[in-house]
Amino acid sequence: MKKLLLFILSGTSIAAFAETYVDANIGLNTSWNAVSLNANAGNMFSKYIGAEGGLTYSPGYSYNYGGGSSYSTSYYMIDAAVKGVLPLTSEFDLYGKLGLGFNNYTSSWSGCNGCGNPSYYGSNVGLLVGVGAQFNLSKSWSLHVEDYTVTGPNPNMLMVGGQYNF
């Protein structure tokens, strides 16, 4: 009975802390040197651990080779991750992410005579790993810098953004 009571009390203390957040980021797809956008929604179960899901989009790049020939690429990722936080001060945190990412990417040629594969579509699931630093401006607002990637043929993302805690 004591163990059950302790379990219930620990669950209610975690639920009492639960903090939901959303964030938006802009950054660089460092593999393609292209602008990327990202949004996440998550829940911190304590000040040390949480879970989040997100969407990343990178339009990639387009290059015109002249003579009507061009190349373009784009990238989408949906992810779910566990977020571990190391609060160093009340204003500054370090964090890491570990999860799964589902990726979809396209590459295509247009106006290319003799190109063996004018369009390529691919997707994969890989391990998402990331690290970041967060600057807490208030209880509700923070700014952060993060770097993350997914294993496999996926680009690396270096992002800056803001977070709102509900």
C-alpha positions as CSV (number, residue, x, y, z in Angstrom):
1,M,0.0,0.0,0.0
2,K,2.9,2.4,0.8
3,K,4.4,1.7,-2.6
4,L,1.1,2.4,-4.4
5,L,0.7,5.7,-2.5
6,L,4.3,6.7,-3.3
7,F,3.7,5.9,-7.0
8,I,0.5,8.0,-7.1
9,L,2.2,10.9,-5.3
10,S,5.2,10.9,-7.7
11,G,2.8,10.8,-10.7
12,T,0.9,13.8,-9.4
13,S,4.1,15.7,-8.8
14,I,5.2,15.1,-12.4
15,A,1.7,16.0,-13.7
16,A,1.9,19.2,-11.6
17,F,5.1,20.2,-13.3
18,A,4.1,19.3,-16.8
19,E,4.8,22.3,-19.0
20,T,3.6,22.4,-22.6
21,Y,5.5,24.4,-25.2
22,V,5.7,25.3,-28.9
23,D,8.7,26.6,-30.8
24,A,9.5,27.9,-34.2
25,N,13.0,27.9,-35.8
26,I,14.8,29.1,-38.8
27,G,18.3,28.0,-39.8
28,L,20.6,26.4,-42.2
29,N,20.6,23.0,-43.8
30,T,24.4,22.7,-43.6
31,S,24.6,19.8,-46.0
32,W,23.0,21.9,-48.9
33,N,23.7,25.4,-47.6
34,A,19.9,26.1,-47.8
35,V,17.4,27.8,-45.5
36,S,15.3,25.5,-43.3
37,L,12.2,25.9,-41.2
38,N,11.2,23.9,-38.1
39,A,8.3,23.8,-35.6
40,N,8.0,21.6,-32.5
41,A,5.4,21.0,-29.8
42,G,6.3,19.3,-26.6
43,N,5.7,18.6,-22.9
44,M,8.3,18.8,-20.2
45,F,7.4,16.2,-17.5
46,S,10.0,17.7,-15.1
47,K,12.7,20.3,-15.5
48,Y,15.0,17.5,-16.7
49,I,13.0,15.4,-19.2
50,G,10.3,15.8,-21.8
51,A,9.0,14.7,-25.1
52,E,8.4,16.5,-28.4
53,G,7.3,16.1,-32.0
54,G,8.2,18.3,-34.9
55,L,8.3,19.1,-38.6
56,T,11.3,20.3,-40.5
57,Y,11.2,21.7,-44.1
58,S,14.1,22.6,-46.3
59,P,13.3,23.8,-49.8
60,G,16.9,22.8,-50.6
61,Y,18.3,24.6,-53.6
62,S,17.8,25.1,-57.3
63,Y,20.5,25.6,-59.9
64,N,20.1,26.7,-63.5
65,Y,22.7,25.1,-65.7
66,G,21.6,27.2,-68.8
67,G,20.2,26.0,-72.0
68,G,16.9,25.1,-70.2
69,S,18.5,22.6,-67.8
70,S,18.1,22.9,-64.1
71,Y,18.3,20.9,-60.8
72,S,16.2,21.2,-57.7
73,T,15.8,19.4,-54.4
74,S,13.6,19.6,-51.2
75,Y,13.5,17.8,-47.8
76,Y,10.8,17.2,-45.2
77,M,11.1,15.5,-41.8
78,I,8.6,14.5,-39.1
79,D,10.2,13.5,-35.8
80,A,9.5,12.4,-32.2
81,A,12.1,12.7,-29.6
82,V,12.9,12.6,-25.9
83,K,14.4,15.8,-24.6
84,G,16.8,15.8,-21.7
85,V,17.6,19.2,-20.1
86,L,20.6,20.2,-17.9
87,P,19.6,23.5,-16.3
88,L,22.9,25.3,-15.5
89,T,21.3,28.6,-14.2
90,S,17.7,29.9,-14.1
91,E,18.5,31.7,-17.4
92,F,20.6,29.1,-19.3
93,D,20.0,25.4,-20.1
94,L,21.8,22.8,-22.2
95,Y,19.7,20.1,-23.8
96,G,19.9,17.0,-25.9
97,K,17.4,15.2,-28.1
98,L,17.2,11.5,-29.0
99,G,14.4,10.1,-31.1
100,L,13.2,9.0,-34.5
101,G,12.8,11.0,-37.7
102,F,10.9,10.1,-40.8
103,N,12.3,11.8,-43.9
104,N,11.1,12.4,-47.4
105,Y,13.3,14.1,-50.0
106,T,13.0,14.8,-53.7
107,S,15.6,15.7,-56.3
108,S,14.8,16.4,-59.9
109,W,16.3,17.5,-63.2
110,S,14.3,19.4,-65.8
111,G,15.4,20.0,-69.4
112,C,18.2,17.5,-69.1
113,N,18.6,15.4,-72.2
114,G,20.4,12.1,-71.5
115,C,20.0,12.2,-67.7
116,G,19.5,8.6,-66.6
117,N,17.3,9.5,-63.6
118,P,15.5,12.8,-64.1
119,S,13.7,12.6,-60.7
120,Y,14.5,10.8,-57.4
121,Y,12.1,10.5,-54.5
122,G,13.3,8.8,-51.3
123,S,12.3,8.4,-47.7
124,N,13.8,6.7,-44.7
125,V,13.5,6.4,-40.9
126,G,16.6,7.1,-38.8
127,L,17.8,8.0,-35.4
128,L,17.5,11.7,-34.6
129,V,20.3,13.1,-32.4
130,G,20.6,16.8,-31.4
131,V,22.1,19.2,-28.9
132,G,21.1,22.8,-28.0
133,A,21.5,25.7,-25.7
134,Q,18.5,27.7,-24.4
135,F,18.4,31.2,-23.0
136,N,15.3,31.7,-20.7
137,L,14.0,35.3,-21.1
138,S,11.0,34.7,-18.7
139,K,8.9,31.9,-17.5
140,S,7.0,31.9,-20.8
141,W,9.6,32.9,-23.4
142,S,13.0,31.6,-24.4
143,L,15.5,31.7,-27.3
144,H,17.6,28.7,-28.4
145,V,20.3,27.5,-30.8
146,E,20.3,23.8,-31.7
147,D,22.0,21.4,-34.1
148,Y,20.4,18.1,-35.1
149,T,20.5,15.4,-37.8
150,V,19.0,12.0,-38.6
151,T,21.1,9.0,-39.4
152,G,21.1,7.9,-43.0
153,P,21.2,10.1,-46.2
154,N,19.9,13.2,-44.4
155,P,21.2,16.7,-44.0
156,N,22.4,18.4,-40.8
157,M,20.3,21.3,-39.4
158,L,21.6,24.3,-37.5
159,M,18.7,26.3,-36.2
160,V,17.9,29.3,-34.0
161,G,14.4,30.1,-32.7
162,G,12.0,31.0,-30.0
163,Q,9.9,29.0,-27.6
164,Y,6.7,29.8,-25.8
165,N,5.7,27.8,-22.6
166,F,2.1,27.6,-21.7
